[in-house]
């Protein structure tokens, strides 16, 4: 484990195959960020990735575990074949998002992501308060999300998909 901080833009394949630790990119990141599969056929195995700007196409592919925060937009074919983990995307999402996802949690404001999911009740989600507090400590800034601003979706029409999506109401 360790911590890498990059002040500026990253090229293609940044954070690919990360197996622990934290990577902070204070700029944009290219295609295949955390996503070009390694010899074990997985992208991010574990760890934390924070991108202040936009992320390119084919990123966060086959993520096994970990946490990813994208402050900007994410490109086409992102988060495909995700096995588990948590992703927060504050910006817009490109075409073909999270295709083949198995498990995991996605926080987004992009409504097109929840088209094939069922809306849950309006219960309070105790873990999100703790989760956002911990993430805020890691990135050194307060997350704008709160329980009252989240709508949970679950049960994608694909029976092998056990993921959940939290849509933030802004």
N, C-alpha and C positions, 0 to 999 in steps of 0.2 A: 504494500500500500504506500501511497505517497500523494503528493499534490503537485499538479502542473498548472501554471497560470500563463495564458497567452494573451497579450494585449495587442490585438490586431486580428487580421483575418487568417483563417487556416485553409489549407488546400484540401483537395480530395483525400479521402481515406483517414481523416483525423479521428482519433479515438477508436479505430477499428481493432477489435480483439482485446479491448481493455478487460483486465481480470482483477479489478480492485482499484482502490485509490480514487482520486478525484481529478477531473480535468475541467478547467474553466477557460472558455474561449470568449474573450471580450471583443467580439467582432462577428463577422459572418464565417460560415464554414461551408466547404464545397460538397460535392457529391460523395456518396458512400460514407458519410460521417457515421462512425460507430456501426457500420453496416456491412462492409465487404467481408464476407465470411472467411474465417481462417481455416486451418486444416481440420479442425473439429466440427466444421459446418455450423458454427454459431457466430454471431456478431459480438455484441457486448455480453460478456460472461457475468460480470458483476462490477459494481463501482458506481460512480456518480459523474454525470456529464452535464455541464451548464454552458449554453450558448446564448450570448447576449443578443446576437443578431439573427439572421436567417440561416437556414440549413438547406443544402441542395437536395437533389433527387436521389432515390434509392438509399436513403439513410435509415439508421436504426433497424436494420434488417436482421432477423433471427436473434433478437435480444433474448437472453436467457433470464437474467436478473438485473437489478440495478434501478437507478433513478435517472431520468433525463428531463431537463428543463430547457425549453426553447422559447426565448422571449419574442422572437420574430416569427416569420412564416417558415413552413416546412414544405419541401418540394414534392414532386410526383413520386408515387410508388414508395412512400415512406412507411415504416413500421410493419412491413409485410412479414408474414410468418413469425410474428412475435410469440415467444414461448411463455414469457412472464415478465414482471417488472412494472414500473410506473412511469408514465410520461405526462408531462404538463406542457401544453402548447398554447401560448398566448395569442399567436397570430393566426393567419389563414393556413389552410391545409390544401395541398395539391390534389391531383387526381389519384385514384386508386390508393386509398389509405387503409392500412391495417388489414390487407387481404390475407387470409389464411391465419389470422391470429388465433391462438389457442387459449391463453389466459393473460391476465394482466389488467392494469387499471389505466385509463386514459382520462385526463382532464383537459377540456377544450371548450372554446366558445363557438366552434364551427358546427352548426346544426346538421350539416349533411352527413356527419359521422354517425348519428343516432338513427338514421332512417330504418335500419333493420333490427333495431333493439326495442324492447318493451320498456315503457316508463314505470318506474318504481313509485312507491308511495312517497309522501313528503316527510318522511321520518328524519330525525336528527342523526347525523353520522358522527359519532363521537371520535372515531379515529382520525377524521380529517383535520380537526382542530390541532391535535397532537402532531400529525404529519406535517402540516404547514408551518407549525412553530419550529419543528426540527429542521425543515428545509430552509426556513428563514435564517436560522442560526448558521447553517452551512454556507449559504450564499451571501450572508451579511446584509440582507435587506428584507423588509417585510413583504410577504406575499399578499396580494390584494384579495385573495379568495377567503370566503367565510362560509360556514355551513348554510346560512340562509340564502346564499346565492347559488347553491348547487342543486341540480336536478339529476337524479341517478337513473341510468338506463342499464338494463341487463338482458340476458337471454337472447343473444343474436339468433337469427333464423337458422344459422348453421349450427347443427346440434353438437359439433365438436368444439364450438367456441364458448368458453366459459369466462370471457372477459366482461368488464363493466366499464361504462363510460359515464363520467360526471360532466354535465354541461353547465358552464357557469353563465348565470344571467347577469349581464352587465347593465 
